[in-house]
Amino acid sequence: MYIADMHCDTMMRIWMSRLRGTPISLRETRPEDDFQIDLMKLKKGGSLVQNFALYVDLKLPVDFDGTEENSALIRKTNQEDVKYMSPWYQTMEMAKVYHEEIVANADLIREARTYEDIMRNKEAGLMSAVLTVEEGGAIEGQIDRLQTLYDEGVRMMTLTWNFENELAYPNEADPRSDEDFSYYFRFRPRTDNGLKTKGFEAVREMERLGILPDVSHLSDAGFYDLAKTIKGPFVASHSNARTLAGCNRNLTDDMIRTVANHGGVIGFNFCPAFLEEAAVESDCHSTVENLAKHAKHMINIGGKEVVGLGTDFDGLGPETLEIADASQMQRLVEGFEKAGLTPDEIEAICYKNVLNVYKEVLK
């Protein structure tokens, strides 16, 4: 069974390995590198399309890679003693790494900027890589930079990560999460602040260009602002059903229906706290059984066309997952069969629904 995964954080980790002077190759990683995705794993797991997110950290210390001497790379803050690396600099540097890795491994994977690219790669027996951005703050409020991202090959972008930026607000993190990781995923739904003026501009420009807006990490208010603004499909690349797991990074049933009504798709996240509710995050479990429960629920609410995959690999600890890395994705197919999902439903979830959205938007 082919696999189309809408989200992973692998490229950020490869970039950071280069900054640390211990570069890791996308082609094949070592067990001690603790990567959930590399090309060997993807091939073994049946990958057809892998989205590679450029995850931008708005609070990455500017001296992480020794760049503090270059003021152009510094994002100023209100605190004189706190300096963060420019989000745009991070984005462009990671994009370079992405292109270098894809070119170096052209015998296994090729970049896809259109649906037709994916089909050509498939016919050639190659996997496809789709470039995305996780954190709308990457453009630093400059809407014209969306054209630059598009020219770099970016075809999907979240409006936020977990920080407010120039475009929008996320759901609020529990303040206790700074000291106690068990509160990390207990986001508070935000219904008062959604898209900002530049956020509305960005959504309209993204739709014009053909960059899919991604509502994962966006506030509840922002979700509905975006849904009212955009005419065509949008996605939630790595979110689950809030009815089954109360993490407010997940989507309510009404949100699931709204994505479906727009012809979009939701890639369910393998994170334990997104799949199961417990007093502490360590008591949650990422199992195929739990994944199947969320898939069934989303199908019941929005139809079989709304569900896809968004593993969040390399943003998760593999020791907490029944499916620990990309090489094991066929276990998902077997588990879904045992859970009573039909062959058509399984095929739709694993890759067809994502391809259908790409066929409409990625031209």
N, C-alpha and C positions, 0 to 999 in steps of 0.2 A: 504494500500500500504506500502510495506517495504521501509525503508530509510537507505541509507549508506552514511554517512557524513565523508568526508576525512580530516576535520580539525576543531579543537576547541582548546582553550587555558585554558580549565578548570583545568587541572592538575597543571599548574603553580599557579593558584589562590588558589587551595587547599593547595599546598606546602607553599605558602606565608602565608596562614591563620595559619598554624602550627608554622611558624617562629614567627608570631606576638603573639602567645600564645592564639589564639582564633580559634581553629581547626574547620573546616567545613567538613562534611561528604559528599562523593559523592552520597550516597544513597538518601538523601532528604535534600534540603536546605530550609531556611526560606525566606520569601519575602524580609526581610531587608538585606539578604546576596546578593541579586541582581545577582544571578547566572542564566545563560540561559540554562545550562545543569546540570541535576542530573539524577539519575536512574529512578526516578518516572516520570520526564518529558520525558525522552527518551522512556520509555515504553508506555506512553500515546500517544506519537507522532509516534509510529510504528517503532522504531529503530531496524534494523537488525545488522548493524555494525556502531560503532562509533570509529573513529580514535582519540586518545588522544595524542596531541603534547606535548613534553617536550620543552617549549619555553625557550631558554637560552638568557639571556640579557648580552651581552659582557660588558656593562657599569653598572652592578649592584654593588652598593657600598659594599665594603667588610664588613662593619660593620652593614649591614642590619639585620643580625641575630646574631651579637655579636661575629663573628668568627675572628676578626682582630688579635687576639693574636696568631693564628695558621698560620704561614707564608706559609705553604703548600697550603693554600686555597686562597692565594693572587695572583692575576694576575698583574704582575708589569707593570707599564706604564712609559713613558718618563718624566712624571711629578711627582716629589717626593711626592707631597701632594694629589695625586689622586691614589687611590687603588681600584681595582675591584675584585669581587669574581671570583675565578677560574671557567671558563665555564664547565670544566670537573667535578668539584665538584658539581656544580649546577645540571648537568645532572644526575649524579649518585644518588644524594639526591632525585631528583624528581622521578627517576625510582623506588626507594624504596617506596615512597609514592604511586605511581601507583600500584605496586604489592600488597601492603598492602590493598589498597581500593578494588581492584578486588577480592582478596582472601576473604575479609570481606563480600563481597556481591555476593558470588558465587551462591546464589539462584536466582539471576536476570541476572548476566552477567559473562562471562568467557573470559579469554584471548584467542586470536586467533593469532597463528603464521603462520598458513598455511590456504589455501582455505578449506582444509578438516576440519580443526578446526571450521571454520565458519559454514560449513554444519552440523557438529555434534551438535554444539550449537543450530542451527536452529531447528533441529529435536527434541532436548530436550526442546524446547520452551524458549531458553535463548538468550539474546543479546550477541554480540561479541565485545570485545575491541581490537583494534589494536594500538600498541605503535609506535609513530613517534617522530622525533626530528626536531624542527624548529630552525636552525642555525648551519651550518656546522662548525663554529668556536668552537662548543662543544668539538671536538676532539683535538683542539689546534695544528693542523697540524700533529698529530701522526696517520698515516694511520692504524696501527695495532689496534687502538682503535675501528675501525669499526667492527672488530670481537667481541670485548667486547659488543658493542651495539647490534649486532646481537644475541649474547648469552642472552642478557637481554630481547630480544623479539622485538627490533626495526626493523620495516619493511619498513620505509620510512624516508627520511631526505632531508630537503632543504639544498642547498649548502651555502646559506647566509641567513641572515635576512637583515636589512637595513644598516649594517656596512660592510666595507671591512674586510676580515679575511684571514687566511692562505691559503684558498682554492680558493677564487674567489672575484669578485666585484659585488655589487648590482647596480641597477640603482640609480642615485644620488638623495638624498633628496634636496629640495629647501632650501637653507640656511635661508630663511625667516621663515621657519617652527619652528625654535627654539624659536621665540618670538611671532609668529602669527599662531595659530592652523589652520586657514583657508588655509594655504599653506602646511599642513602636508602631504597630499596625492598627491601633485604636483611633482612627481618624474620626473627627467630628464633622458631620455633614454641614456644609456651609450653603445656606439658602439666600443669604443677603448680598453676597458679592460674587459676581460671575466674570464675564468678559469686560475688559476695559475698552475705551474707544479704539485703541490700537489693536485690541484683540478682535473686535468686529472687522476692522480693516484687514487684519491678517487672514481671517477665515475667508473673506471674499476673495482676497488675492490668491490664497491657496487653492480655492475652487477653480479660479480662472486658470491657474498654471497647471493644475493636475497634481497637487500635493494633497494627499488624504489627511484631513484633520483627525487627530487621535484624541479621544476624550479620557483615556486612562490618565489618572492623576488630577483631572479637572474637578472643580467644585460642582456640587449639585446645581447651583445657580448657573454656573458657566456651561454646564451640559445643555440646559434648556435654552440659554442664550444662543449657543452654537446651533442647536437643532432648529431654532426659529430663523436663523440667518442663512443656513446652507440649503440649497435645493436638492443636491444629489446625495450620494452615500458619504457617510463618515464611519469611523471605526473606534472600537475600544480594543487596543492591541493586546492588553494583558490585564483583564478584569474578569471577575466572576459574578455570581448571583448573590445579592445582598440578603435575599430571603433565606438562603441556606447558611450563609456565613456573614455575620453582621459587620465585618470590616467595611468601612465606608469608602474604601477604594473600589469596592464592588458596585454593581449596578442594581437599582431597584427594578421590580417587574415593569413599571411604567417606562423606565429608561430602556429596558430590553425591547419592549414593544416599539419605542420611538426609533431605536437603531434599525430595527427590522423594517419599519415603515419607510425609512429612508433608503432601504436596500443595502444597508451596511452589515458589518459582521463584528462579532465579539470573540476575541481570542482568549480562551480561558487560561488562567495563570496557575502554575504548579505550586505556588507558595502555600505552605500548610495553613497559614492564618487567613488565606483567601478561600480556603476550601472547607474549613471546619472552625467552629467557635468553641473556645475553651477559656478558662480563667487566665491562663498564661499561654503565650505563643508556643512554648515548648511542648505543650500538651496537644497541639493540633497535629494532624497527620495528612501528608500528601500521598494519597493512595489512588490507584486506578478506580477503586470503588467510589471514592469521593469525587473524582473527576467525572465519572459517569453520572453521578447524581446531579452535578451542576449542568452537564450537557443535556440530560433529560429535562431538567427544569427549564432551561433556556429554550429548548425545542417546544415544550408545552406552552410557553409564554409567547415566543416570537416566531415559531416555525423552524423547520430544520435548516433553512437557508441562513440563519443569523449566527450560527455557532462555528467557531474556528479554533485555532490553536495559537497561544501566545505564551510560551513556556516560561519566559523570564530567566532562562538558563544563564549562568554566569553572573546572575544577580541573586542567586539562591545558594544555600549550602547543600551540596549533594547528599550529605549524610542524613538529611531529613526527608528524602524523597524516595518513594518506591521506584519510580523511573528516575534514575540518578543522573543520566546524561543523554545526549542526542542519539547515541548508539543503541539505546534501548527503546526507541519509540514504537517499535512494532509490538511491544508488550501492551501498549495502549489499545491497539487494534484488537488484540486477543481479549483484553479485559472488557472492552466495549461489546464484543460479541457475547461474552459470558453474561454481561449485564442486560442483554436483551435488545440492544440497539440493532436496527436493521442494517444490512449491507449498504443500502442507499444513504442512510443517516451517517454511518461511519465514514464513507467516502466523502460525503459533503463536509463533515467536520474536519477530516484530516487534510483536505486540500481543495476540494471543488468550490466551496463557498468563498474562500480567499481569492481563488482565481477568477471567479465571476465578478467580484468587486474590482479586481485589477483590470479585467477586460473592459469594464465600463470607464474607469478613471485613468489608468495608465496607458496613454496613447501617444 
